[in-house]
């Protein structure tokens, strides 16, 4: 999760730079990177939820 948070800060920085320089290609790259981060977090959440459902002690 720490790597994901670090990646999110990098994407924010990349978006700001792309908007300042009016660089559409770099902005598209940042959006795709952000989508990959969101997808990774969604998969992590699903797996943690599944792990909790399978664990008798967690309910």
C-alpha positions in Angstrom: 0.0 0.0 0.0 2.9 2.3 0.6 4.1 1.8 -3.0 0.6 2.7 -4.2 0.5 5.9 -2.1 3.9 6.9 -3.4 2.7 6.2 -7.0 -0.3 8.4 -6.4 1.8 11.3 -5.4 3.9 10.8 -8.5 0.8 10.8 -10.7 -0.4 14.0 -9.1 3.0 15.6 -9.8 2.9 14.4 -13.4 -0.6 15.8 -13.9 0.4 19.2 -12.6 3.5 19.3 -14.8 1.5 18.1 -17.9 -1.2 20.8 -17.3 1.4 23.5 -16.8 3.2 22.6 -20.0 0.0 21.8 -21.9 1.4 18.4 -22.8 -1.6 16.2 -23.7 0.4 13.0 -24.2 1.9 13.3 -20.7 -1.6 14.0 -19.3 -3.0 10.9 -20.9 -0.1 8.9 -19.5 -0.9 10.2 -16.0 -4.5 9.3 -16.4 -3.6 5.8 -17.4 -1.3 5.5 -14.4 -4.0 6.7 -12.1 -6.4 4.1 -13.5 -3.8 1.4 -12.8 -3.5 2.6 -9.2 -7.3 2.6 -8.7 -7.5 -0.9 -10.2 -4.7 -2.2 -8.0 -6.4 -0.8 -4.9 -9.8 -2.3 -5.9 -8.1 -5.7 -6.3 -6.4 -5.4 -3.0 -9.7 -4.4 -1.3 -11.5 -7.4 -2.9 -8.8 -9.8 -1.8 -8.7 -8.5 1.8 -12.5 -8.7 1.9 -12.3 -12.3 0.7 -9.7 -13.1 3.3 -11.9 -11.7 6.0 -14.9 -13.7 4.7 -12.9 -17.0 4.9 -11.5 -16.3 8.3 -13.8 -17.8 11.1 -12.3 -15.6 13.8 -12.9 -12.3 11.9 -16.6 -13.1 11.3 
